[in-house]
Amino acid sequence: MLTGWLKPRWRRWIVRRIPPAAQVQLNQRRIFIMPNRVGAGFGLALMLMLLAGINYENSLAYGLTFMLAAVFIVAILHTFRNFTGLILKAGISGAVFVGEQARFRVRLESAEYAHQAVALGWPPAELQTVDVPARGQRECELSLPALRRGWLRPERLRVESRFPLGILVAWSWVDLDQAVLVYPRPLAGDLPLGAGGGKDEEDEGARVQGRGADDYQGLKTYQPGDSRRRLHWKAYSRGQGLLVKDFAALAGRDLWLDFLALGGDPEERLSRLCHWVLELDNRQQPYGLRIPGTELAPDYGDAHREACLRALALYGVAV
């Protein structure tokens, strides 16, 4: 209950202290430092040594205790120095499909001196550790599972260092304002032809072979996703296997992938449309896309494919 009460307040405080930005340089305001478990044990041992020295009035115990305490204080300065001045920059991250790993690139740069054993990532996953040379840079790639379509925006990134003695940890929570676009998972199925794509059997052949004449090409082996309305049942009854009638593309006809031409829930429809966008793009077949609120005219090429995939990914999603 207390955690639920504190968490939103902590988030508001950290946003004010370290606002989201594509580039963040760590400084005194953005760095937190505390003893870790090893450091806490080290401090407890110092307390016991001091009590032993007082009890036995042993000057050697005093000297050892004060020397180790001085080491602890110096370690605080060196841990902070190793961390301050580090620059983190957001890299370019490509789009992925649902079920894949989204890749987030982060560049670490040194403004002056080297930064040793810098770890970063999203707990509870294991953090990646890198060394950044003086006035140099290192790039690392972090991953998160893409579980649903739309924009994937990760939580704040934890950056920490326990250098040099491992008895203190300096850390920060940074938001590099990164996001990865997640496309629907491709799902094979019937071609969802809409108005303009043709209703008769030959029009359904518009999806194969690319552009060409409106003529019958013969029979081919059935593949998942082929229209069941073009199955050649006579050949199947003769024991020739499951075959479909193959047509060349229809010259002068527009092929439309239509959300409303499909059955099933919206996510399944989007997944099937995603499959056919990739399939038709691979065949260099011009196609258009219709989903509620969006219509993209028939075309082909990388730019058209990306526009269609983006429309599918963001359907019904607040941008």
C-alpha positions as CSV (number, residue, x, y, z in Angstrom):
1,M,0.0,0.0,0.0
2,L,2.8,2.4,0.9
3,T,4.7,1.5,-2.3
4,G,1.6,2.3,-4.4
5,W,1.3,5.6,-2.6
6,L,5.0,6.6,-3.0
7,K,5.6,5.4,-6.6
8,P,3.7,8.1,-8.5
9,R,5.2,10.8,-6.2
10,W,8.7,9.4,-6.8
11,R,8.0,9.5,-10.6
12,R,6.9,13.1,-10.5
13,W,10.0,14.0,-8.5
14,I,12.4,12.2,-10.8
15,V,10.8,13.8,-13.9
16,R,11.4,17.2,-12.4
17,R,15.0,16.4,-11.4
18,I,15.9,14.5,-14.6
19,P,13.5,15.4,-17.4
20,P,13.3,13.3,-20.5
21,A,15.8,14.2,-23.2
22,A,17.6,12.5,-26.1
23,Q,20.9,13.4,-24.5
24,V,21.7,13.4,-20.8
25,Q,25.0,14.3,-19.1
26,L,25.4,13.1,-15.5
27,N,26.3,15.6,-12.9
28,Q,25.9,16.2,-9.2
29,R,22.2,16.8,-9.5
30,R,21.5,13.6,-11.4
31,I,23.8,11.2,-9.5
32,F,22.9,9.3,-6.3
33,I,25.5,7.4,-4.3
34,M,25.1,5.0,-1.4
35,P,26.9,2.0,0.1
36,N,25.8,-1.3,-1.3
37,R,25.6,-4.5,0.7
38,V,29.3,-5.0,0.7
39,G,29.8,-1.4,1.8
40,A,27.2,-1.8,4.6
41,G,29.1,-4.8,5.8
42,F,32.4,-2.8,5.5
43,G,30.9,0.0,7.6
44,L,29.6,-2.5,10.2
45,A,33.1,-4.0,10.5
46,L,34.6,-0.6,11.0
47,M,32.1,0.1,13.9
48,L,33.0,-3.2,15.5
49,M,36.8,-2.5,15.1
50,L,36.3,1.0,16.7
51,L,34.4,-0.5,19.6
52,A,37.1,-3.1,20.1
53,G,39.8,-0.4,20.0
54,I,37.9,1.7,22.6
55,N,37.3,-1.4,24.8
56,Y,40.9,-2.5,24.8
57,E,42.4,0.9,24.4
58,N,44.5,-0.4,21.6
59,S,46.2,2.2,19.4
60,L,46.9,-0.2,16.6
61,A,43.1,-1.0,16.4
62,Y,42.4,2.8,16.3
63,G,45.0,3.3,13.5
64,L,43.6,0.5,11.4
65,T,40.0,1.6,11.9
66,F,40.7,5.2,10.9
67,M,42.8,4.2,7.9
68,L,40.0,2.0,6.6
69,A,37.5,4.7,7.2
70,A,39.7,7.1,5.2
71,V,39.7,4.5,2.4
72,F,35.9,4.4,2.5
73,I,35.7,8.2,2.2
74,V,38.2,8.3,-0.7
75,A,36.2,5.6,-2.4
76,I,33.2,7.8,-2.3
77,L,35.1,10.5,-4.2
78,H,36.5,8.1,-6.8
79,T,33.1,6.4,-7.4
80,F,31.5,9.8,-8.0
81,R,34.4,11.0,-10.2
82,N,34.1,7.8,-12.3
83,F,30.4,8.5,-12.9
84,T,30.1,12.3,-13.3
85,G,30.5,13.8,-16.7
86,L,29.2,10.7,-18.5
87,I,27.0,11.5,-21.5
88,L,24.2,9.2,-22.7
89,K,22.7,9.7,-26.1
90,A,19.7,7.9,-27.7
91,G,20.5,6.0,-30.9
92,I,18.3,5.1,-33.8
93,S,16.0,2.1,-33.2
94,G,14.2,0.3,-36.0
95,A,10.7,-1.0,-36.0
96,V,9.9,-4.6,-35.1
97,F,6.9,-7.0,-35.3
98,V,4.9,-8.3,-32.3
99,G,6.8,-11.1,-30.7
100,E,10.3,-9.9,-31.6
101,Q,12.8,-8.1,-29.5
102,A,12.8,-4.3,-29.7
103,R,16.4,-3.0,-29.9
104,F,17.3,0.3,-28.2
105,R,20.7,1.8,-29.0
106,V,22.4,3.9,-26.4
107,R,25.7,5.8,-27.0
108,L,27.9,6.6,-24.0
109,E,30.5,9.3,-24.4
110,S,33.2,10.7,-22.3
111,A,33.6,14.5,-22.1
112,E,37.0,14.3,-20.4
113,Y,38.3,11.2,-18.5
114,A,37.6,7.5,-18.7
115,H,34.5,5.9,-17.1
116,Q,35.1,2.3,-15.9
117,A,32.6,-0.5,-15.4
118,V,29.4,1.5,-16.3
119,A,26.3,-0.8,-16.2
120,L,23.0,0.1,-17.8
121,G,19.6,-1.6,-18.4
122,W,16.1,-2.1,-17.1
123,P,16.0,-4.1,-13.8
124,P,15.3,-6.8,-13.0
125,A,17.0,-7.9,-16.2
126,E,20.8,-8.1,-16.0
127,L,22.6,-4.9,-16.8
128,Q,25.2,-4.5,-19.6
129,T,28.6,-3.3,-18.5
130,V,30.9,-1.2,-20.7
131,D,34.1,0.9,-20.3
132,V,34.1,4.3,-21.9
133,P,37.6,5.5,-22.8
134,A,38.8,9.1,-22.2
135,R,37.2,11.4,-24.8
136,G,35.9,8.4,-26.5
137,Q,32.5,6.6,-26.9
138,R,30.9,3.2,-26.7
139,E,27.6,2.1,-28.1
140,C,25.5,-0.7,-26.6
141,E,22.2,-2.3,-27.6
142,L,19.5,-3.0,-25.1
143,S,16.4,-5.2,-25.9
144,L,12.9,-5.5,-24.6
145,P,10.2,-7.9,-25.8
146,A,7.6,-6.3,-28.1
147,L,4.3,-7.7,-26.7
148,R,1.8,-5.5,-28.5
149,R,1.6,-3.3,-31.5
150,G,1.9,0.5,-31.3
151,W,4.6,2.6,-29.7
152,L,6.9,0.8,-27.2
153,R,8.3,3.3,-24.8
154,P,10.6,1.8,-22.1
155,E,10.7,2.8,-18.5
156,R,13.6,5.0,-17.2
157,L,17.0,3.5,-17.8
158,R,19.1,2.6,-14.8
159,V,22.8,3.6,-15.1
160,E,25.2,2.6,-12.3
161,S,28.8,2.1,-11.4
162,R,30.5,0.3,-8.5
163,F,34.0,1.3,-9.5
164,P,36.7,1.2,-8.0
165,L,36.2,-0.9,-4.8
166,G,32.7,-2.2,-5.2
167,I,31.6,-1.0,-1.7
168,L,29.6,1.9,-3.1
169,V,27.1,2.2,-5.9
170,A,26.6,5.5,-7.9
171,W,23.4,5.4,-10.0
172,S,21.0,7.5,-12.0
173,W,17.6,7.0,-13.7
174,V,17.5,8.6,-17.2
175,D,14.8,8.8,-19.8
176,L,16.3,9.2,-23.3
177,D,12.8,9.7,-24.8
178,Q,13.2,6.6,-27.0
179,A,10.3,4.7,-28.7
180,V,10.1,1.8,-31.1
181,L,7.2,1.2,-33.5
182,V,5.8,-2.3,-33.2
183,Y,3.9,-3.7,-36.2
184,P,1.2,-6.4,-35.9
185,R,2.4,-10.0,-36.1
186,P,2.0,-11.2,-39.7
187,L,-0.6,-13.9,-40.0
188,A,-1.3,-15.8,-43.2
189,G,-4.8,-16.1,-44.5
190,D,-7.1,-15.3,-47.4
191,L,-6.5,-12.2,-49.5
192,P,-8.8,-9.5,-48.1
193,L,-9.9,-7.9,-51.4
194,G,-12.1,-4.9,-51.1
195,A,-14.1,-2.8,-53.6
196,G,-11.9,-2.0,-56.6
197,G,-10.1,-5.3,-56.3
198,G,-12.7,-7.3,-58.2
199,K,-15.3,-9.8,-57.2
200,D,-15.1,-12.5,-59.8
201,E,-12.7,-15.4,-59.8
202,E,-10.3,-13.8,-62.2
203,D,-10.1,-10.6,-60.2
204,E,-8.9,-12.6,-57.3
205,G,-5.9,-13.5,-59.3
206,A,-4.7,-9.9,-59.2
207,R,-2.6,-10.7,-56.2
208,V,-0.1,-13.0,-57.9
209,Q,2.7,-12.7,-60.4
210,G,2.9,-8.9,-60.4
211,R,1.6,-6.7,-63.2
212,G,0.6,-8.5,-66.5
213,A,-2.3,-9.6,-68.7
214,D,-5.7,-10.7,-67.5
215,D,-5.3,-14.4,-68.4
216,Y,-5.4,-17.8,-66.9
217,Q,-2.0,-19.2,-66.1
218,G,-2.7,-22.8,-65.0
219,L,-2.7,-24.6,-61.7
220,K,-0.3,-24.4,-58.8
221,T,0.1,-26.1,-55.5
222,Y,-2.1,-24.6,-52.7
223,Q,-0.1,-22.5,-50.3
224,P,-1.4,-21.2,-46.9
225,G,-3.1,-17.8,-47.7
226,D,-4.4,-18.7,-51.2
227,S,-8.1,-18.0,-51.7
228,R,-10.3,-21.0,-51.1
229,R,-12.6,-19.8,-53.8
230,R,-9.9,-20.6,-56.4
231,L,-9.4,-24.2,-55.3
232,H,-9.6,-26.7,-58.2
233,W,-11.8,-29.4,-56.6
234,K,-11.9,-31.6,-59.8
235,A,-8.1,-32.0,-59.6
236,Y,-8.4,-32.8,-55.9
237,S,-11.1,-35.5,-56.6
238,R,-8.8,-37.1,-59.1
239,G,-6.1,-37.4,-56.4
240,Q,-3.8,-34.7,-57.8
241,G,-3.5,-32.9,-54.5
242,L,-4.8,-29.5,-53.5
243,L,-4.4,-27.1,-56.4
244,V,-5.5,-23.5,-57.1
245,K,-6.1,-21.7,-60.3
246,D,-3.4,-19.2,-61.0
247,F,-4.0,-15.9,-62.8
248,A,-1.7,-13.1,-63.9
249,A,-2.2,-9.6,-62.5
250,L,-5.0,-7.6,-64.0
251,A,-3.8,-4.7,-66.0
252,G,-5.5,-1.4,-65.1
253,R,-7.1,-2.8,-62.0
254,D,-6.5,-1.5,-58.4
255,L,-5.8,-4.1,-55.7
256,W,-7.2,-3.0,-52.3
257,L,-6.5,-4.7,-49.0
258,D,-9.6,-4.0,-47.0
259,F,-10.0,-4.3,-43.2
260,L,-13.8,-4.7,-43.6
261,A,-13.4,-7.6,-46.0
262,L,-12.0,-9.8,-43.2
263,G,-13.7,-11.6,-40.3
264,G,-12.4,-12.0,-36.8
265,D,-11.3,-9.7,-34.1
266,P,-9.5,-6.4,-35.0
267,E,-6.1,-7.7,-34.0
268,E,-6.4,-10.8,-36.2
269,R,-7.6,-8.6,-39.1
270,L,-4.6,-6.3,-38.7
271,S,-2.2,-9.3,-38.6
272,R,-3.6,-10.7,-41.8
273,L,-3.4,-7.4,-43.5
274,C,0.2,-7.1,-42.3
275,H,1.0,-10.5,-43.9
276,W,-0.4,-9.4,-47.3
277,V,1.4,-6.1,-47.2
278,L,4.7,-7.9,-46.9
279,E,3.7,-10.6,-49.4
280,L,2.6,-8.2,-52.1
281,D,5.6,-5.9,-51.5
282,N,7.8,-8.9,-52.0
283,R,6.1,-9.6,-55.3
284,Q,6.3,-6.0,-56.4
285,Q,2.5,-6.0,-56.8
286,P,0.8,-2.5,-56.4
287,Y,-1.8,-2.5,-53.7
288,G,-3.8,-0.1,-51.7
289,L,-4.9,-0.3,-48.0
290,R,-8.2,0.6,-46.4
291,I,-8.7,0.5,-42.7
292,P,-11.3,2.6,-40.8
293,G,-10.0,6.2,-40.8
294,T,-7.2,5.6,-43.2
295,E,-6.9,5.0,-47.0
296,L,-3.6,4.6,-48.8
297,A,-3.8,4.6,-52.6
298,P,-2.4,1.7,-54.6
299,D,1.4,1.8,-55.0
300,Y,4.4,-0.3,-54.2
301,G,8.0,0.2,-52.9
302,D,9.7,0.7,-49.6
303,A,8.0,4.0,-48.7
304,H,4.5,2.6,-49.4
305,R,5.2,-0.6,-47.4
306,E,6.4,1.4,-44.4
307,A,3.4,3.7,-44.6
308,C,1.0,0.7,-44.7
309,L,2.7,-1.0,-41.8
310,R,2.7,2.2,-39.8
311,A,-1.0,2.6,-40.4
312,L,-1.6,-0.9,-39.2
313,A,0.6,-0.5,-36.1
314,L,-1.1,2.7,-35.1
315,Y,-4.7,1.8,-35.8
316,G,-6.8,2.7,-32.8
317,V,-3.7,3.7,-30.8
318,A,-3.3,7.2,-29.3
319,V,-0.2,8.7,-30.9
